[in-house]
């Protein structure tokens, strides 16, 4: 057997270079920084050239030219760099060998890919920690057979003859070569220093069923996947059921789902066998196409892995964009996401794109039947503008910004309808390529939709819980105020009557005065509760927002800040347009927040007050020839001690305060929250010990254009 492996070593086999191995490990570590990855890449001239070529290509639209490896890594991100390295190496697995004349590379890929999909699905069902390792093991489990076929072509003719006579292929390999494919696969995995679980599970594939039943679960999972991976078969054999406690119905579902997924993927990649021709490709053509297709599949699953780890909408969109750019060489990509409150699709793209400010200002009305993008969302069908006659003004503008002959709209599906669209810049050749890969594109859009809906649901749920909690407080407060006000009014009337009946110098007059003052304090508390439950938001006025803020701050400086020797720094955005909003309500919000900040500060401390017109928040409806007002952002920041930890979770709830108990103590922020909510705005805060507190208010510059529907990626 040693001679066999020595001969395999001397053969021209694909290797995972040490640089690639180091890079994969580095990109998978949370402790790795950009400088370390840059140093590793610089050791491999070919990989460095590939990264720079991707960045420099016309498919990546950067505002400025990138000429260094470090800049390329920063732009692409560690995950993309890792995927490029893995895919570049994985391509070699299936294209290096000169297989025998009877070998069906198409069927080999189908079986390998199906085994990978099955292994991953079974691992998920078994709650394994890293199901992607099982996918890799399934995809490459038969590489040993390919190696033996390439290294010993004459001997393998005898092996094929025995297989045709009914002998098991692994047994035939062992009889003639004294080693079987699984052992070679495991040996190669160890040479490449892949995960030990991968090499362990592969080497047992030639063992009898009774032996596998005694092994660990990772061995059983790959063995089951291999048994179930025959092309165009969804049968779950008794041997599979013998190795697991999973119900047969669950395994049947997994088998059907895996076959459908693999068949669709194979169809989109033109790898479905043509029975009339025997093989879909001539051997050389099949290898060439398979190498390219494997790269696409590898990068696709790398993209999916990155999507699962995305923590916000911006990361989801960036991940999808980079995946499409690298796999399909898309010149430029825009996204149009729903603003359901205003029945719009709003534009967004990468911040590095030189057209970012223009794209984020575009909105498409959902009732716009002329827009190709809106039509794609309504019909749920991929649509291109190549043959479009009389295009809408919005389509013309989007194509101009894409800087391509046409646009290619891919709807993003959602649970309740559609979650928007991806709009790609294409020419006729690229459009044809994308048409041939619609299944892969639909997988991209489906995963994007799932991720976006998850984020939307979490935001909406948190917002709904907060609103319902505050509404419950308001309803309860109304009832309490109503019930208490009646006896308070009666008591105050009786006190006044009693004072009139008693002589002016009666000893009880002083006690009655004290009681009356306390009842007045109760009335004051009730008035504060009323202010919280139903804030006095008045009518709207057309105002100069910055001018109003100057006047309020001047009044606060004289009455509150100057006596405490607290400075206030202002930064008012000159680009702020006129606003139509409730000026009295906004004044009350500013007064409460500045007053709260001042009370938390020491003499000589500082408050920073800033206004900003949010870029991209004003939307242009091109086809309707009108503009929707945007958002104003007001931030009030202090350098005080920060908000105490024990009140942070209930910051906007009434009577939740760090101050001494006094009249209306703890109502200020509750009233602020209620007023901002009534104005269709949003208030957020950030606080840390020793650095102070910052409140950020987002309010619409006109009624009916609320801030609460807009995504964070637009506002950032």
Secondary structure, DSSP 8 states (H G I E B T S, - for coil): -HHHHHHHHHS------HHHHHHHHHHT-TT--HHHHHHHHTT-HHHHHHHHHHHHSTTS--SS---SHHHHHHHH-HHHHHHHHHHHHHHHHHHS----TT--HHHHHHHHHHHHHHHHHHHHHTT-S-HHHHHHHHHTTTHHHHHHHHH-HHHHHHHHHHHHTT--HHHHHHHHHSS-HHHHHHHHHHHTT--HHHHHHHHTTTS-HHHHTTS-HHHHHHHHHHHT--TT-----HHHHHT--S-HHHHHHHHHHHHHHHHHHHHHTT-S--TTTSSSS-HHHHHHHHHHHHHHHHHHHHHHHHHHT--SHHHHHHHHHHHHHHHH--S-EEEEEEETTTTEEEEE--TTSTTHHHHTTEEEETT-TT-HHHHHHHHT--EESTT-SS--HHHHHHHHHHTSSEEEEEEEEETTEEEEEEEEEE-HHHHHHHHHTHHHHHHHHHHHHHHHHHHHHHHHHHHHHHHHHHHHHHHHHHHHHHHHHHHHHHHHHHHHHHHHHS-TT-THHHHHHHHHHHHHHHHHHHHHHHHHHT------EEE-HHHHHHHHHHHHIIIIITTTT-EEEEE--TT---EEE-HHHHHHHHHHHHHHHHHH--TT-EEEEEEEE-TT-SEEETTTTEEE--EEEEEEEE-SS---HHHHTTTTSTT--SS-S-TTTT-HHHHHHHHHHHTT-EEEEEEETTTEEEEEEEEESSTT--STTS-HHHH-
